[in-house]
Amino acid sequence: MAATVFGDPADGWLDLSTGVNPHPWLVREGVLDALHQLPDSGRLEKLKLAAAMAYGVQDPACIACGPGSQALIQWLPRLHDVGRVAVVTPTYGEHAFAWGMAGHDVFTTQVLPEPMDCDIAVITRPNNPDGKVEGVADITALAAGLAEKGGVVVVDEAFADLYSLPSIATCIPAGIIALRSFGKFYGLPGLRLGFSVSGPDTAARMATALGPWPVSSLATDIGVDALTDSGWQLETRNRLERSAVRLDIFLTGVGFDIAGGTTLFRLAVSEHAQDIHEKLGRAGIYTRRFPENPTWLRFGLPGAESEWTRLEGALTS
């Protein structure tokens, strides 16, 4: 899409539009041998156990594995009776789209809805793009109210690994379904791996919907290794925090205000945001803009020092 608008830059694209770790977890040698084998039940059970441990879940039966959290976002609406769905915005646009495509009555709200206003509520925590973290008590109270009439709160926890947040679905397993993305924090989005966390019955329904081989053997083996690498996780959280502070200092230095974000992306505000987006695009640097709020730009983290230099040069030229 960027190339269609701006052409192909001579130095290639620096894509800062995504919230993906630019310093990925390093895959061990020999792991490609997994491609010669089907992902049997033993592999999947090890992956579910590793995910349960990483997300603070006691029972691995509460975990369902999927080919990326996007697939889970698209499947969930089809596992629920058609109802009224509240999507707390601003947030990832695929949530409202997926529930609407499945025939649900979708509306957006900037605050947590009341249980009488909807059957299902969708929340992102930490939120994308502003990084807001809704309180546990508020979400569990909403989930309890919806559960009384057979409803549920769906919590997108795609960026929760950045802060070592346990899954909120452990609070009310019958009333909350949480979604976890693997690729963002571990910097391996092409692996296509994600998880849902819920009560065992809901997890079993999700697993049935996804079929007998929901993820590849390669994804299971890499997932187990990465999810249990606590040393890398701690070091990476510290590294990303330092990089986010560095990016804030730089962006405010060239005139932006910082409206929030996570340690993988920053939400920057400027009345000249659209002009800056186009200027950066012509320099081969792609940022995320928001048509609904033209003063916003979202910047992902540069990785190599040369990428930081490239961004600085384009913004200060």
C-alpha positions as CSV (number, residue, x, y, z in Angstrom):
1,M,0.0,0.0,0.0
2,A,2.8,2.4,0.9
3,A,4.6,1.7,-2.4
4,T,1.4,2.4,-4.3
5,V,1.2,5.9,-2.8
6,F,4.8,6.9,-2.5
7,G,6.6,4.6,-4.9
8,D,9.6,2.3,-4.1
9,P,12.3,4.2,-2.1
10,A,15.9,3.7,-3.3
11,D,16.9,2.6,0.3
12,G,14.0,0.4,0.8
13,W,11.1,0.9,3.3
14,L,11.5,1.6,7.0
15,D,8.1,0.4,8.2
16,L,7.3,2.1,11.5
17,S,3.5,1.5,11.0
18,T,3.4,-1.7,12.9
19,G,3.9,-2.5,16.6
20,V,6.4,-5.3,16.2
21,N,9.6,-5.8,18.2
22,P,12.5,-4.8,15.8
23,H,14.8,-7.1,17.9
24,P,13.2,-10.6,17.5
25,W,13.8,-13.6,19.6
26,L,16.5,-15.7,18.0
27,V,15.3,-19.0,16.7
28,R,17.6,-21.9,17.6
29,E,19.5,-23.9,15.0
30,G,17.8,-27.1,13.8
31,V,14.2,-25.9,14.5
32,L,13.3,-26.1,10.8
33,D,13.3,-29.9,11.1
34,A,9.8,-29.5,12.6
35,L,8.5,-28.7,9.1
36,H,8.8,-32.4,8.3
37,Q,6.4,-33.4,11.0
38,L,2.7,-32.8,11.7
39,P,1.9,-30.9,14.9
40,D,0.7,-33.8,17.0
41,S,-1.2,-33.6,20.3
42,G,2.0,-33.9,22.3
43,R,3.5,-30.8,20.7
44,L,0.3,-28.8,21.1
45,E,0.0,-29.8,24.8
46,K,3.6,-28.6,25.4
47,L,2.7,-25.3,23.7
48,K,-0.5,-24.9,25.8
49,L,1.5,-25.5,28.9
50,A,4.1,-23.0,28.0
51,A,1.5,-20.4,27.1
52,A,-0.4,-21.1,30.4
53,M,2.8,-20.5,32.4
54,A,3.7,-17.3,30.5
55,Y,0.2,-15.9,30.9
56,G,-0.4,-16.8,34.6
57,V,-3.0,-19.5,33.8
58,Q,-3.2,-22.5,36.1
59,D,-5.0,-24.9,33.8
60,P,-3.7,-25.4,30.2
61,A,-7.2,-26.5,29.2
62,C,-8.0,-22.8,29.3
63,I,-5.7,-22.2,26.4
64,A,-6.6,-22.5,22.7
65,C,-3.8,-22.2,20.1
66,G,-4.4,-20.4,16.7
67,P,-2.6,-19.2,13.6
68,G,-2.2,-15.7,14.9
69,S,-4.6,-13.6,17.1
70,Q,-6.2,-12.2,13.9
71,A,-7.7,-15.7,13.1
72,L,-9.1,-15.8,16.6
73,I,-10.6,-12.3,16.2
74,Q,-12.4,-13.6,13.1
75,W,-13.5,-16.9,14.7
76,L,-14.9,-15.6,18.0
77,P,-18.0,-13.8,16.5
78,R,-19.0,-17.0,14.8
79,L,-19.0,-18.9,18.1
80,H,-21.6,-16.6,19.7
81,D,-25.2,-16.1,19.1
82,V,-26.0,-12.9,17.3
83,G,-26.3,-10.0,19.7
84,R,-25.4,-6.4,20.5
85,V,-21.6,-5.8,20.6
86,A,-19.9,-2.8,22.1
87,V,-16.4,-2.1,20.9
88,V,-14.4,0.3,23.1
89,T,-12.6,2.7,20.7
90,P,-10.2,3.9,19.5
91,T,-8.8,0.4,18.9
92,Y,-7.8,-2.1,16.3
93,G,-10.3,-1.8,13.5
94,E,-10.7,-5.6,12.8
95,H,-12.7,-6.1,16.0
96,A,-15.8,-4.2,14.9
97,F,-15.4,-5.4,11.3
98,A,-15.3,-9.1,12.3
99,W,-18.3,-8.9,14.6
100,G,-20.2,-6.9,12.0
101,M,-19.4,-9.4,9.3
102,A,-20.7,-12.2,11.5
103,G,-24.1,-10.5,11.7
104,H,-23.9,-8.9,15.1
105,D,-25.2,-5.4,15.9
106,V,-22.0,-3.5,16.6
107,F,-21.6,-0.1,18.1
108,T,-18.5,1.8,19.3
109,T,-18.0,3.6,22.6
110,Q,-15.2,5.5,24.1
111,V,-16.0,4.3,27.6
112,L,-16.8,0.9,29.1
113,P,-20.4,0.1,28.4
114,E,-23.0,-0.8,31.0
115,P,-24.1,-4.5,31.0
116,M,-27.6,-3.5,30.0
117,D,-26.4,-1.9,26.9
118,C,-24.8,-4.9,25.2
119,D,-24.4,-8.7,25.1
120,I,-20.7,-8.7,24.3
121,A,-18.0,-6.0,25.0
122,V,-14.7,-5.9,23.2
123,I,-11.7,-4.1,25.0
124,T,-8.0,-3.9,24.1
125,R,-5.7,-3.9,27.1
126,P,-3.2,-2.2,26.8
127,N,-5.1,-0.3,24.2
128,N,-3.9,0.3,20.6
129,P,-3.1,3.1,19.8
130,D,-3.1,5.1,23.1
131,G,-1.8,2.4,25.5
132,K,-4.6,2.8,28.0
133,V,-4.9,-0.1,30.5
134,E,-8.5,-0.4,31.8
135,G,-8.7,-1.4,35.5
136,V,-9.2,-5.0,36.4
137,A,-12.1,-4.2,38.8
138,D,-14.0,-2.3,36.1
139,I,-13.6,-5.1,33.5
140,T,-14.5,-7.9,35.9
141,A,-17.5,-6.1,37.1
142,L,-18.7,-5.7,33.5
143,A,-17.9,-9.3,32.8
144,A,-19.9,-10.4,35.8
145,G,-22.9,-8.4,34.6
146,L,-22.7,-9.7,31.1
147,A,-22.2,-13.3,32.3
148,E,-25.6,-13.2,34.1
149,K,-27.3,-13.0,30.7
150,G,-24.9,-15.3,28.8
151,G,-22.6,-12.5,27.6
152,V,-18.9,-12.1,27.7
153,V,-16.1,-9.5,27.6
154,V,-13.5,-10.1,24.9
155,V,-10.1,-8.6,25.9
156,D,-7.4,-8.2,23.3
157,E,-4.2,-8.6,25.2
158,A,-1.9,-8.4,22.1
159,F,0.5,-6.0,23.9
160,A,0.2,-7.4,27.4
161,D,3.5,-9.3,27.2
162,L,5.3,-5.9,27.1
163,Y,4.5,-5.5,30.8
164,S,4.4,-9.1,31.9
165,L,0.7,-8.7,32.6
166,P,-1.1,-12.0,33.5
167,S,-4.2,-12.7,31.5
168,I,-7.2,-10.9,32.9
169,A,-9.2,-14.0,31.8
170,T,-8.0,-15.7,35.0
171,C,-10.3,-13.4,37.0
172,I,-13.6,-14.6,35.6
173,P,-12.9,-17.5,33.2
174,A,-16.6,-17.9,32.3
175,G,-17.1,-14.2,31.6
176,I,-13.9,-13.1,29.9
177,I,-12.1,-14.3,26.7
178,A,-8.6,-12.9,26.3
179,L,-6.6,-13.0,23.1
180,R,-2.8,-13.1,23.1
181,S,-0.5,-12.3,20.2
182,F,2.8,-14.0,20.0
183,G,4.4,-12.3,17.0
184,K,4.4,-8.7,18.3
185,F,6.5,-9.0,21.5
186,Y,8.7,-11.8,20.2
187,G,9.2,-10.0,16.8
188,L,8.1,-13.0,14.7
189,P,4.7,-12.0,13.2
190,G,5.3,-14.2,10.2
191,L,5.2,-17.3,12.4
192,R,1.4,-16.7,12.8
193,L,0.8,-17.8,16.4
194,G,-1.7,-16.6,18.9
195,F,-3.8,-17.9,21.8
196,S,-7.1,-17.4,23.5
197,V,-7.5,-17.7,27.2
198,S,-11.0,-18.5,28.6
199,G,-12.9,-21.1,30.6
200,P,-12.1,-24.7,29.5
201,D,-15.5,-25.1,27.7
202,T,-15.0,-22.0,25.6
203,A,-11.4,-23.0,24.8
204,A,-12.6,-26.4,23.7
205,R,-15.1,-24.8,21.3
206,M,-12.4,-22.6,19.9
207,A,-10.1,-25.5,19.4
208,T,-12.9,-27.5,17.7
209,A,-13.6,-24.6,15.3
210,L,-9.9,-24.3,14.4
211,G,-9.5,-28.0,13.6
212,P,-6.9,-30.7,14.4
213,W,-3.8,-28.7,13.2
214,P,-4.4,-25.1,14.3
215,V,-0.8,-24.2,14.2
216,S,2.3,-25.6,12.4
217,S,4.9,-27.8,14.1
218,L,7.4,-25.0,13.5
219,A,5.2,-22.5,15.4
220,T,4.7,-25.0,18.3
221,D,8.4,-25.6,18.8
222,I,9.4,-22.0,18.5
223,G,6.5,-21.0,20.7
224,V,7.5,-23.3,23.5
225,D,11.2,-22.2,23.4
226,A,10.3,-18.4,23.4
227,L,7.5,-18.5,25.9
228,T,9.8,-20.2,28.5
229,D,12.8,-18.0,27.9
230,S,12.3,-15.7,30.9
231,G,15.8,-14.2,30.7
232,W,15.2,-12.9,27.1
233,Q,11.7,-11.6,28.1
234,L,13.1,-9.6,31.0
235,E,16.0,-8.2,29.0
236,T,13.6,-7.3,26.1
237,R,11.2,-5.5,28.3
238,N,14.0,-3.3,29.6
239,R,15.4,-2.7,26.1
240,L,12.0,-1.7,24.7
241,E,11.4,0.6,27.6
242,R,14.7,2.4,27.0
243,S,13.9,2.6,23.2
244,A,10.4,4.1,23.9
245,V,11.9,6.8,26.1
246,R,14.4,7.6,23.4
247,L,11.7,7.9,20.8
248,D,9.6,10.1,23.1
249,I,12.6,12.4,23.6
250,F,13.2,12.6,19.9
251,L,9.6,13.2,18.9
252,T,8.9,15.9,21.4
253,G,12.2,17.5,20.4
254,V,10.8,18.0,16.8
255,G,7.5,19.4,18.0
256,F,5.2,16.4,18.7
257,D,3.2,15.8,21.9
258,I,3.1,12.3,23.1
259,A,-0.5,11.1,23.8
260,G,0.4,7.6,24.9
261,G,1.2,4.2,23.4
262,T,3.2,1.2,24.6
263,T,6.9,0.4,24.6
264,L,6.5,-0.9,21.0
265,F,4.8,2.2,19.6
266,R,4.2,5.8,20.5
267,L,1.1,7.8,19.7
268,A,2.3,11.3,18.7
269,V,0.2,14.4,18.2
270,S,0.8,17.4,15.8
271,E,-1.5,19.7,13.9
272,H,0.9,18.9,11.0
273,A,0.6,15.1,11.3
274,Q,-0.7,14.5,7.8
275,D,2.0,16.6,6.2
276,I,4.7,14.8,8.2
277,H,3.2,11.4,7.3
278,E,3.5,12.3,3.6
279,K,7.0,13.8,4.1
280,L,8.2,10.6,5.8
281,G,6.5,8.5,3.1
282,R,8.4,10.2,0.4
283,A,11.6,9.4,2.3
284,G,10.7,5.7,2.5
285,I,9.5,5.8,6.1
286,Y,6.0,4.6,6.7
287,T,4.0,5.6,9.8
288,R,0.4,4.8,10.9
289,R,-2.0,7.6,10.4
290,F,-5.6,7.8,11.6
291,P,-8.3,9.2,9.2
292,E,-10.7,9.6,12.2
293,N,-8.1,11.8,14.0
294,P,-5.8,13.6,11.5
295,T,-3.6,15.0,14.3
296,W,-2.4,11.5,15.3
297,L,0.6,9.6,14.0
298,R,1.7,6.2,15.5
299,F,5.5,5.5,15.4
300,G,6.8,2.0,15.8
301,L,10.3,1.6,17.2
302,P,13.3,1.8,14.8
303,G,15.7,-1.2,15.3
304,A,19.2,-0.8,14.1
305,E,21.1,2.5,14.8
306,S,21.0,3.3,11.1
307,E,17.2,3.3,11.2
308,W,17.2,5.8,14.1
309,T,19.6,8.0,12.1
310,R,17.3,7.7,9.0
311,L,14.2,8.7,11.0
312,E,16.0,11.6,12.6
313,G,17.4,12.8,9.3
314,A,14.0,12.7,7.6
315,L,12.2,14.6,10.4
316,T,14.9,17.3,10.9
317,S,15.7,17.9,7.2
